[in-house]
Amino acid sequence: MKLREHPLLIHGGLPSWPPVWVSADSNTNRVIAGAEVGILKKVQRWSLAEKNLFLYIEHEQCAYLGRITVEDEIFCQRLFDFLTACRGRSIRAIGDMETGDLLSNS
């Protein structure tokens, strides 16, 4: 299954992919919602207890930050590892990636 279709990429009944992108540049104040845009630059997870991932992208020469929240801790760690390995790829290409058993919910 493609990453964007993964059933565990849901939080509060709403899809987490793609995240809402908020400008991380001080000179712009843009928000991009519902779009697979940009190149993934960095993935952060503040604590193993948190089920949030923070994605940093570059889009049209601006930096953006997006948050993915999931409800399963094990899935969150697998997703972190998966996305970390995808740095440098486009968000659209990452969404198109077949996850196979890598992100299975078992």
N, CA, C and O of each residue as an XYZ file, in Angstrom:
424
protein
N       0.833     -1.177      0.000
C       0.000      0.000      0.000
C       0.879      1.243      0.000
O       1.982      1.240      0.547
N       0.380      2.292     -0.614
C       1.131      3.545     -0.651
C       1.082      4.214      0.724
O       0.104      4.083      1.461
N       2.140      4.921      1.045
C       2.217      5.574      2.351
C       0.989      6.440      2.612
O       0.415      6.371      3.699
N       0.578      7.245      1.652
C      -0.543      8.169      1.865
C      -1.847      7.444      2.184
O      -2.774      8.051      2.720
N      -1.931      6.143      1.858
C      -3.147      5.364      2.079
C      -3.087      4.516      3.346
O      -4.029      3.780      3.643
N      -1.991      4.612      4.092
C      -1.824      3.737      5.258
C      -2.901      4.021      6.308
O      -3.104      5.175      6.686
N      -3.590      2.982      6.779
C      -4.694      3.191      7.713
C      -4.265      3.734      9.084
O      -5.109      4.256      9.812
N      -3.010      3.632      9.453
C      -2.577      4.173     10.742
C      -2.136      5.634     10.656
O      -1.773      6.232     11.669
N      -2.165      6.208      9.460
C      -1.866      7.630      9.320
C      -3.136      8.448      9.537
O      -3.531      9.266      8.706
N      -3.749      8.196     10.667
C      -5.002      8.837     11.062
C      -4.841      9.287     12.516
O      -4.254      8.581     13.336
N      -5.363     10.450     12.813
C      -5.398     10.919     14.201
C      -6.715     11.661     14.404
O      -7.043     12.583     13.657
N      -7.461     11.249     15.418
C      -8.754     11.868     15.683
C      -9.736     11.720     14.529
O     -10.601     12.571     14.322
N      -9.593     10.630     13.780
C     -10.488     10.376     12.666
C     -10.137     11.113     11.384
O     -10.834     10.971     10.379
N      -9.064     11.902     11.403
C      -8.650     12.667     10.229
C      -7.303     12.184      9.716
O      -6.456     11.770     10.507
N      -7.088     12.231      8.391
C      -5.791     11.802      7.855
C      -4.663     12.728      8.306
O      -4.850     13.940      8.410
N      -3.492     12.146      8.574
C      -2.312     12.911      8.975
C      -1.399     13.224      7.795
O      -0.486     14.041      7.912
N      -1.646     12.576      6.658
C      -0.792     12.783      5.485
C      -1.604     13.391      4.359
O      -2.708     12.916      4.090
N      -1.113     14.409      3.697
C       0.086     15.165      4.058
C      -0.221     16.114      5.213
O      -1.371     16.497      5.427
N       0.814     16.487      5.948
C       0.566     17.434      7.035
C       0.254     18.827      6.489
O       0.480     19.111      5.313
N      -0.263     19.680      7.353
C      -0.392     21.095      7.020
C       1.001     21.682      7.154
O       1.666     21.489      8.172
N       1.444     22.394      6.133
C       2.786     22.976      6.126
C       2.695     24.440      6.547
O       1.946     25.219      5.959
N       3.462     24.802      7.566
C       3.504     26.171      8.080
C       4.892     26.722      7.805
O       5.894     26.044      8.031
N       4.946     27.939      7.322
C       6.225     28.553      6.995
C       7.139     28.588      8.211
O       6.732     28.982      9.304
N       8.368     28.171      8.001
C       9.380     28.223      9.065
C      10.345     29.383      8.832
O      11.299     29.562      9.590
N      10.101     30.168      7.789
C      10.917     31.344      7.496
C      10.290     32.564      8.160
O       9.071     32.732      8.134
N      11.111     33.403      8.744
C      10.593     34.586      9.426
C      10.085     35.641      8.450
O       9.324     36.524      8.847
N      10.489     35.570      7.185
C      10.097     36.603      6.229
C       8.824     36.271      5.448
O       8.410     37.050      4.590
N       8.206     35.139      5.732
C       6.956     34.786      5.060
C       6.009     34.146      6.075
O       6.439     33.616      7.100
N       4.744     34.205      5.776
C       3.735     33.730      6.722
C       2.726     32.842      6.004
O       1.519     33.039      6.146
N       3.207     31.867      5.238
C       2.336     31.026      4.425
C       1.978     29.727      5.132
O       2.741     29.214      5.951
N       0.817     29.217      4.802
C       0.359     27.902      5.245
C      -0.108     27.163      4.001
O      -0.841     27.715      3.180
N       0.320     25.914      3.865
C      -0.097     25.086      2.725
C      -0.777     23.842      3.297
O      -0.154     23.056      4.010
N      -2.053     23.673      2.978
C      -2.810     22.534      3.504
C      -3.184     21.581      2.372
O      -3.512     22.005      1.264
N      -3.126     20.282      2.678
C      -3.600     19.266      1.744
C      -2.763     19.077      0.501
O      -3.266     18.616     -0.524
N      -1.485     19.427      0.578
C      -0.653     19.330     -0.621
C       0.630     18.553     -0.340
O       1.286     18.754      0.682
N       0.966     17.679     -1.249
C       2.228     16.946     -1.190
C       3.266     17.743     -1.966
O       3.528     17.468     -3.137
N       3.850     18.730     -1.303
C       4.800     19.632     -1.946
C       6.142     19.572     -1.232
O       6.232     19.137     -0.084
N       7.174     20.009     -1.922
C       8.473     20.194     -1.303
C       9.342     18.953     -1.247
O       8.951     17.855     -1.642
N      10.551     19.188     -0.730
C      11.565     18.147     -0.555
C      11.791     17.965      0.943
O      11.999     18.939      1.666
N      11.749     16.725      1.402
C      11.950     16.439      2.820
C      13.406     16.679      3.201
O      14.318     16.091      2.618
N      13.610     17.536      4.174
C      14.956     17.878      4.626
C      15.322     17.221      5.952
O      16.460     16.796      6.147
N      14.345     17.139      6.870
C      14.661     16.626      8.209
C      13.392     16.092      8.853
O      12.294     16.581      8.585
N      13.553     15.081      9.708
C      12.459     14.517     10.488
C      12.902     14.527     11.941
O      14.014     14.102     12.255
N      12.033     15.011     12.837
C      12.369     15.020     14.261
C      11.253     14.397     15.074
O      10.073     14.466     14.730
N      11.677     13.791     16.160
C      10.752     13.253     17.148
C      11.320     13.664     18.497
O      12.429     13.264     18.850
N      10.586     14.446     19.243
C      11.130     15.021     20.479
C      11.289     13.995     21.582
O      12.229     14.093     22.371
N      10.417     13.029     21.663
C      10.445     12.056     22.755
C       9.822     10.763     22.258
O       8.914     10.780     21.428
N      10.309      9.650     22.765
C       9.730      8.364     22.364
C       8.300      8.217     22.858
O       7.529      7.436     22.301
N       7.937      8.962     23.902
C       6.581      8.891     24.427
C       5.598      9.676     23.553
O       4.398      9.402     23.565
N       6.101     10.637     22.808
C       5.256     11.444     21.925
C       4.938     10.671     20.654
O       5.771      9.912     20.157
N       3.758     10.860     20.141
C       3.373     10.223     18.883
C       3.248     11.276     17.785
O       2.349     11.228     16.946
N       4.184     12.231     17.820
C       4.255     13.306     16.823
C       5.580     13.240     16.100
O       6.623     13.001     16.708
N       5.530     13.452     14.805
C       6.738     13.619     14.008
C       6.685     15.003     13.390
O       5.629     15.461     12.954
N       7.822     15.659     13.356
C       7.920     16.980     12.760
C       8.764     16.864     11.499
O       9.911     16.420     11.540
N       8.178     17.272     10.378
C       8.840     17.184      9.082
C       9.206     18.592      8.623
O       8.390     19.512      8.670
N      10.431     18.732      8.185
C      10.911     19.997      7.643
C      11.129     19.803      6.155
O      11.809     18.869      5.731
N      10.544     20.698      5.364
C      10.680     20.621      3.911
C      11.170     21.952      3.355
O      11.141     22.986      4.022
N      11.617     21.885      2.116
C      11.899     23.094      1.357
C      10.966     23.090      0.156
O      10.872     22.099     -0.567
N      10.273     24.215     -0.049
C       9.331     24.354     -1.161
C       9.426     25.779     -1.683
O       9.231     26.738     -0.936
N       9.723     25.912     -2.961
C       9.861     27.219     -3.604
C      10.814     28.127     -2.815
O      10.509     29.291     -2.551
N      11.946     27.582     -2.454
C      13.032     28.256     -1.741
C      12.627     28.796     -0.362
O      13.248     29.727      0.150
N      11.596     28.214      0.227
C      11.179     28.555      1.587
C      11.146     27.285      2.422
O      10.904     26.193      1.907
N      11.390     27.440      3.711
C      11.349     26.310      4.639
C       9.954     26.218      5.266
O       9.341     27.230      5.605
N       9.471     24.985      5.409
C       8.163     24.731      6.020
C       8.293     23.609      7.041
O       9.173     22.752      6.954
N       7.390     23.645      8.006
C       7.323     22.632      9.051
C       5.928     22.027      9.040
O       4.931     22.742      8.934
N       5.865     20.701      9.152
C       4.591     20.003      9.246
C       4.644     18.983     10.366
O       5.709     18.445     10.669
N       3.505     18.713     10.983
C       3.442     17.736     12.079
C       2.519     16.588     11.694
O       1.396     16.794     11.234
N       3.019     15.379     11.893
C       2.212     14.175     11.722
C       1.978     13.595     13.112
O       2.927     13.326     13.848
N       0.724     13.407     13.461
C       0.361     12.784     14.731
C      -0.347     11.476     14.421
O      -1.265     11.431     13.603
N       0.092     10.410     15.088
C      -0.535      9.098     14.929
C      -0.935      8.596     16.305
O      -0.567      9.187     17.320
N      -1.678      7.518     16.337
C      -2.183      7.026     17.609
C      -1.439      5.808     18.132
O      -1.697      5.369     19.253
N      -0.523      5.251     17.348
C       0.187      4.032     17.722
C       1.679      4.324     17.866
O       2.322      4.792     16.926
N       2.228      4.042     19.058
C       3.643      4.337     19.334
C       4.607      3.557     18.458
O       5.576      4.119     17.948
N       4.351      2.266     18.278
C       5.246      1.431     17.471
C       5.227      1.914     16.021
O       6.274      2.025     15.382
N       4.041      2.197     15.513
C       3.934      2.724     14.160
C       4.668      4.053     14.035
O       5.321      4.306     13.023
N       4.567      4.898     15.046
C       5.239      6.194     15.014
C       6.753      6.017     14.863
O       7.386      6.727     14.081
N       7.327      5.081     15.604
C       8.775      4.851     15.496
C       9.141      4.298     14.123
O      10.144      4.704     13.536
N       8.331      3.373     13.611
C       8.589      2.821     12.269
C       8.478      3.901     11.204
O       9.271      3.951     10.264
N       7.483      4.761     11.365
C       7.302      5.860     10.411
C       8.474      6.838     10.495
O       8.946      7.323      9.467
N       8.943      7.129     11.692
C      10.110      7.998     11.865
C      11.314      7.427     11.119
O      11.985      8.141     10.375
N      11.580      6.146     11.321
C      12.710      5.495     10.655
C      12.538      5.525      9.129
O      13.485      5.808      8.396
N      11.334      5.233      8.670
C      11.023      5.228      7.240
C      11.256      6.610      6.636
O      11.934      6.740      5.617
N      10.696      7.632      7.263
C      10.816      8.989      6.721
C      12.243      9.519      6.820
O      12.688     10.259      5.942
N      12.957      9.154      7.863
C      14.351      9.577      7.991
C      15.171      9.052      6.813
O      16.045      9.747      6.296
N      14.882      7.833      6.400
C      15.579      7.248      5.249
C      15.168      7.901      3.925
O      15.834      7.708      2.908
N      14.086      8.665      3.932
C      13.575      9.306      2.719
C      14.033     10.758      2.561
O      13.607     11.436      1.626
N      14.884     11.239      3.449
C      15.337     12.631      3.327
C      15.930     12.865      1.938
O      16.640     12.019      1.393
N      15.619     14.035      1.383
C      16.096     14.382      0.047
C      15.105     14.051     -1.061
O      15.306     14.458     -2.205
N      14.051     13.326     -0.747
C      13.025     12.975     -1.735
C      11.858     13.956     -1.654
O      11.677     14.646     -0.650
N      11.089     14.004     -2.706
C       9.908     14.875     -2.688
C       8.813     14.238     -1.820
O       8.719     13.015     -1.706
N       8.004     15.086     -1.223
C       6.892     14.613     -0.394
C       5.920     13.794     -1.247
O       5.386     12.788     -0.781
N       5.692     14.213     -2.475
C       4.809     13.449     -3.374
C       5.375     12.050     -3.626
O       4.636     11.067     -3.576
N       6.681     11.955     -3.896
C       7.305     10.647     -4.141
C       7.235      9.778     -2.887
O       7.044      8.566     -2.985
N       7.386     10.380     -1.720
C       7.286      9.622     -0.466
C       5.862      9.106     -0.294
O       5.669      7.948      0.076
N       4.871      9.937     -0.553
C       3.474      9.506     -0.470
C       3.156      8.375     -1.424
O       2.300      7.538     -1.138
N       3.854      8.345     -2.580
C       3.654      7.299     -3.588
C       4.346      5.985     -3.232
O       4.050      4.951     -3.832
N       5.258      6.012     -2.270
C       6.058      4.819     -1.958
C       5.205      3.705     -1.399
O       4.322      3.924     -0.569
N       5.487      2.509     -1.870
C       4.850      1.306     -1.347
C       5.534      0.940     -0.035
O       6.756      0.800      0.019
N       4.748      0.786      1.011
C       5.328      0.528      2.324
C       5.500     -0.958      2.612
O       6.312     -1.327      3.460
N       4.758     -1.813      1.929
C       4.860     -3.251      2.173
C       4.673     -3.564      3.650
O       3.807     -2.991      4.311
N       5.479     -4.462      4.156
C       5.396     -4.847      5.570
C       6.150     -3.891      6.482
O       6.047     -3.989      7.705
N       6.903     -2.971      5.900
C       7.724     -2.063      6.688
C       6.906     -1.301      7.722
O       7.349     -1.118      8.856
N       5.724     -0.863      7.337
C       4.898     -0.076      8.248
C       3.625     -0.831      8.627
O       2.578     -0.225      8.854
N       3.725     -2.157      8.694
C       2.542     -2.942      9.057
C       2.165     -2.645     10.496
O       3.008     -2.271     11.311
N       0.896     -2.816     10.793
C       0.414     -2.513     12.137
C       0.476     -3.708     13.067
O      -0.219     -3.739     14.083
N       1.287     -4.680     12.740
C       1.429     -5.837     13.642
C       2.728     -5.780     14.386
O       3.020     -6.668     15.188
